Amino acid sequence: MKTFKLNVGGDPIIFEAPDASGFLESWGSVNRNWSPDADKWRRAAAQLACDFSGKPMRFDTDSNLAADMMDAGMLEEVKNAQG
């Protein structure tokens, strides 16, 4: 598992996931716009990220949204301090 940090205002959300697209589950656990429908939640998350960053966000796949959020500096992999 890798460790990531999600910066979407307020305190950062630190989470572990196999890849960056795991941010959707982590963000959904603390966001009032979360939907059990994965497509609706991905679209809502992309809209929120776009509003927050001012940059376009693709929402066709989890990995594209994660890549756009990483490019916008809202999502990053945290390197292990031990090594």
BELQUIPE-V607724 format. One record per run of one state. SS is the DSSP state (H for helix, E for strand, C for the rest). FROM is the first residue (numbers start at 1). TO is the last residue. If there is no record, write none. Layout:
BEGIN
SS FROM TO
SS FROM TO
END
This chain:
BEGIN
C 1 1
E 2 6
C 7 12
E 13 17
C 18 19
H 20 28
C 29 37
H 38 53
C 54 61
H 62 71
C 72 74
E 75 78
C 79 83
END
